[in-house]
Amino acid sequence: VEKGGRDNGTSPLGFLLVGMGNVPTAQTALFLLSLIIYLVTVVGNILIVVLVVAEQHLHTPMYFFPGNLSSLETFYSSAILPRLLASFLTGDRTISAHGCVAQFYFFAALETTECYLLAAMSYDQYLAVCQPLLYASLMTWKVCLQLVAGSWLLGLLVSTVLTSLLPQLQFCGPRTINHFFCDFTPLLELACSDTSMATLVAFVFGFLDVVFPFLFALASYVCIIAAILRIPSNVGRQKAFSTCSAHLTIVAAFYGSLFVVYVLPRTAPLRQLSKVFSFYAVLTPLANPLIYSLRNREVREALRK
């Protein structure tokens, strides 16, 4: 698996995902931790989706976004964690070339979709806080569906373009990926063919999919914080700040991790740092239901029913 002749990304030869296999004494503990994270993530997100679908009073654009985010997070974590769990359980860290490409395709599509969906959610929250009288007329079901559909379409488009570049790569050395899932940059680092075009495309997409949505979300939250500061009641201000700070923390952690992993130059010290920051792909789906939905009073009331 680790050595072979020159071949491209569709070769039947597989890859070896190093992941966390270099800590053999901790494999059982890592398996249990990953299993707990996966089960809590899936159960929590599916619960939010079921509540949003089943409860009539949650059939509004304001809850349509968290429902979509939860469905996305369920698929997102399922693109990575089951394969990781299997490697902990069996000790087999190999993945076929086609399996690697498939994992990257779904991961990239869902990750890019989340980038734009979080930006759309920040716009929804901006309208709810800063333009409450105009919210119903501005955030109509049509606009809501367009924002969500646009996020999914952009995610699928970006992933399709990036995945189409992988079969053009030639691999003629060790096929060991220093990561716990198949990602674009670690695969580029293994290639022995010219990767300048693929690197440029990845950088452009990384900039467009990370920096622009983050700046848009950041601008929305700056406006929200400015509006909160004008609330005369201390209790109302503290409650609004509590909700806003939790949302802003998730957004900053998600986009900040993506910036480190995909936008900063891949120097030697940053390679290991990028691997650590890539755990956002596991932890973000776990935190989002708690931050965006379960802290909401109406969602908690629906849950008690």
C-alpha positions in Angstrom: 0.0 0.0 0.0 2.8 2.4 0.9 4.9 1.9 -2.2 4.2 1.5 -5.9 4.9 2.7 -9.4 3.7 5.8 -11.0 -0.2 5.8 -11.1 -3.0 8.3 -10.9 -5.7 9.0 -8.3 -8.0 6.4 -9.7 -5.5 3.5 -9.4 -6.8 0.5 -7.5 -3.8 1.0 -5.1 -5.0 2.5 -1.9 -3.7 5.0 0.7 -2.6 4.6 4.2 -4.2 7.1 6.6 -1.8 7.6 9.4 -4.4 9.5 11.5 -3.8 8.8 15.1 -2.4 5.4 14.6 1.0 6.5 15.9 -0.4 6.3 19.4 -1.0 2.5 19.6 -1.6 2.5 23.4 -4.5 4.9 23.1 -6.4 3.2 20.3 -9.2 1.8 22.6 -9.6 5.2 24.4 -9.7 7.0 21.0 -12.2 4.6 19.7 -14.6 5.1 22.7 -14.2 8.9 22.6 -14.8 9.0 18.8 -17.8 6.6 19.2 -19.4 8.8 21.9 -18.8 12.0 19.8 -20.3 10.4 16.8 -23.4 9.0 18.6 -24.1 12.3 20.4 -23.6 14.2 17.2 -25.9 12.1 15.1 -28.6 11.7 17.8 -28.5 15.5 18.7 -28.7 16.6 15.1 -31.4 14.1 14.0 -33.4 15.2 17.1 -33.3 18.8 15.9 -34.4 17.9 12.4 -37.3 15.8 13.7 -38.4 18.7 16.0 -38.3 21.2 13.2 -40.3 18.9 10.9 -42.8 17.7 13.5 -43.6 20.9 15.4 -45.9 23.2 13.4 -44.9 26.4 15.3 -41.2 25.8 14.2 -42.2 25.9 10.5 -40.6 29.3 10.1 -37.5 30.5 8.2 -35.8 31.2 11.6 -35.9 27.4 12.4 -35.5 26.2 8.8 -31.8 27.2 8.9 -30.9 25.3 12.1 -32.9 22.3 10.7 -30.8 22.3 7.5 -27.6 22.8 9.5 -28.4 19.8 11.7 -29.1 17.6 8.6 -25.9 18.8 7.1 -23.9 18.0 10.3 -25.3 14.5 10.4 -24.0 13.8 6.9 -20.8 15.7 7.6 -19.7 13.7 10.6 -20.8 10.5 8.8 -18.4 11.2 6.0 -15.4 11.0 8.4 -16.1 9.2 11.7 -17.4 5.8 10.6 -14.2 5.2 8.6 -12.1 6.4 11.6 -14.0 4.2 14.0 -13.4 1.2 11.8 -9.7 1.9 11.7 -9.5 2.0 15.5 -11.5 -1.2 15.8 -9.7 -3.3 13.2 -6.3 -1.6 13.0 -6.6 -1.4 9.2 -5.9 2.2 8.3 -5.8 1.6 4.5 -8.4 3.1 2.2 -8.9 2.4 -1.5 -8.3 5.1 -4.0 -11.9 5.3 -5.0 -13.0 5.3 -1.4 -10.5 8.2 -0.7 -11.9 10.2 -3.6 -15.5 9.5 -2.5 -14.8 10.5 1.1 -13.1 13.8 -0.1 -16.0 14.6 -2.4 -18.7 14.3 0.3 -16.5 16.0 2.9 -15.7 19.0 0.6 -19.3 19.4 -0.5 -20.7 19.4 3.0 -17.8 21.6 4.4 -18.3 24.2 1.6 -22.1 24.1 2.1 -21.6 24.8 5.8 -19.4 27.8 5.0 -22.2 29.5 3.1 -25.0 28.2 5.3 -23.4 29.8 8.4 -23.1 33.1 6.5 -26.8 32.9 5.5 -27.7 32.1 9.2 -25.8 35.2 10.3 -27.8 37.3 7.8 -31.0 35.8 9.2 -30.0 36.7 12.7 -29.0 40.2 11.6 -32.4 40.8 10.2 -34.1 39.4 13.3 -32.2 41.6 15.7 -31.5 44.8 13.6 -34.6 44.9 11.4 -37.3 43.1 13.4 -40.2 45.1 11.9 -39.0 44.2 8.4 -37.9 40.6 9.1 -41.1 39.0 7.9 -41.1 40.9 4.6 -37.3 40.5 4.0 -36.8 36.9 5.1 -39.6 35.3 3.2 -39.8 31.5 2.5 -38.6 32.2 -1.1 -35.5 34.1 0.1 -34.9 31.4 2.8 -35.1 28.6 0.2 -32.9 30.5 -2.2 -30.2 31.0 0.5 -30.3 27.3 1.5 -30.4 25.9 -2.0 -27.6 28.3 -3.1 -25.4 27.1 -0.2 -25.9 23.4 -1.2 -25.4 24.1 -4.9 -22.2 26.0 -4.3 -20.9 23.2 -2.0 -21.6 20.5 -4.7 -20.1 22.7 -7.4 -16.8 23.4 -5.6 -16.5 19.8 -4.5 -17.1 18.5 -8.1 -14.4 20.8 -9.5 -11.8 19.9 -6.9 -12.6 16.2 -7.1 -12.2 16.3 -10.9 -8.6 17.3 -10.4 -7.6 14.3 -8.3 -7.6 11.7 -11.2 -5.1 13.9 -13.0 -2.5 13.5 -10.2 0.3 11.0 -10.5 1.5 9.1 -7.4 4.9 7.4 -7.6 6.2 7.2 -4.0 4.9 6.3 -0.6 1.1 6.6 -0.4 0.9 7.5 3.3 -1.4 10.4 4.2 -0.5 12.1 7.4 -4.1 12.7 8.2 -7.2 10.9 9.6 -9.3 11.4 6.5 -8.7 12.1 2.8 -8.3 15.8 2.2 -7.2 17.7 -0.8 -3.9 19.3 0.4 -2.4 16.1 2.0 -3.2 14.3 -1.3 -1.4 17.1 -3.3 1.6 16.7 -1.1 1.9 13.0 -2.1 1.7 13.7 -5.9 4.9 13.6 -8.0 3.3 15.3 -11.0 2.8 19.0 -11.5 0.3 20.2 -8.9 0.6 24.0 -9.6 -2.8 24.3 -11.2 -4.6 22.1 -8.6 -2.9 24.2 -5.8 -4.0 27.4 -7.4 -7.6 26.3 -7.8 -7.6 25.0 -4.2 -6.3 28.3 -2.9 -8.8 30.4 -4.9 -11.7 28.2 -3.7 -10.3 28.2 -0.2 -10.2 32.0 -0.2 -13.7 32.4 -1.7 -15.3 29.7 0.5 -13.7 30.7 3.8 -12.7 34.4 3.8 -15.7 35.9 2.1 -18.4 34.1 4.1 -16.5 34.7 7.3 -16.2 38.5 6.6 -19.9 38.6 5.7 -20.8 36.7 9.0 -18.4 38.9 11.0 -20.0 42.1 9.6 -23.5 40.7 10.5 -22.4 40.0 14.1 -20.8 43.4 14.4 -24.1 45.0 13.4 -25.9 42.7 15.9 -23.6 43.6 18.7 -24.0 47.3 18.0 -27.8 46.8 18.1 -27.6 44.9 21.4 -25.5 47.7 23.0 -28.5 50.0 22.4 -30.9 47.8 24.4 -31.7 49.8 27.5 -32.4 46.9 29.8 -29.4 45.2 31.4 -31.1 41.8 31.6 -32.2 42.0 27.9 -28.7 43.1 26.9 -27.0 40.2 28.9 -29.4 37.6 27.4 -28.9 38.9 23.9 -25.1 38.9 24.4 -25.1 35.4 25.7 -26.8 34.1 22.6 -24.8 36.2 20.2 -21.4 35.4 21.8 -22.2 31.6 21.6 -23.0 31.9 17.9 -20.0 34.1 17.3 -17.7 31.7 19.1 -18.8 28.8 16.8 -18.5 30.9 13.7 -15.0 32.2 14.6 -13.8 28.7 15.6 -15.1 27.1 12.4 -13.8 29.7 9.9 -10.6 30.2 11.9 -9.8 26.5 11.7 -10.6 26.5 8.0 -8.3 29.5 7.5 -5.4 27.7 9.2 -6.0 24.4 7.3 -6.7 25.7 3.8 -5.6 29.3 3.4 -2.3 29.6 5.2 0.9 28.4 3.4 1.7 24.7 4.2 5.0 25.2 5.9 6.5 22.3 7.9 5.4 23.6 11.4 1.9 24.3 10.0 1.4 20.7 8.7 1.0 19.3 12.2 -0.9 22.4 13.3 -3.3 21.9 10.4 -3.9 18.3 11.4 -4.8 19.4 14.9 -7.1 22.2 13.6 -8.8 19.6 11.3 -10.6 18.3 14.4 -13.1 21.1 13.7 -14.6 18.5 11.3 -15.4 16.3 14.3 -16.2 18.9 17.0 -18.2 21.5 15.1 -21.1 19.0 14.3 -21.2 18.1 18.0 -21.4 21.8 19.2 -23.8 23.3 16.6 -27.0 21.7 17.9 -26.2 22.9 21.4 -25.4 26.4 20.3 -27.9 27.1 17.5 -30.9 25.0 18.6 -31.0 23.6 22.2 -30.3 27.0 23.7 -33.5 28.3 22.1 -36.5 28.4 24.3 -39.1 27.3 21.7 -36.9 24.3 20.7 -36.5 23.3 24.4 -40.3 23.6 24.9 -40.9 21.4 21.8 -38.4 18.9 23.2 -40.2 18.6 26.5 -43.4 17.6 24.7 
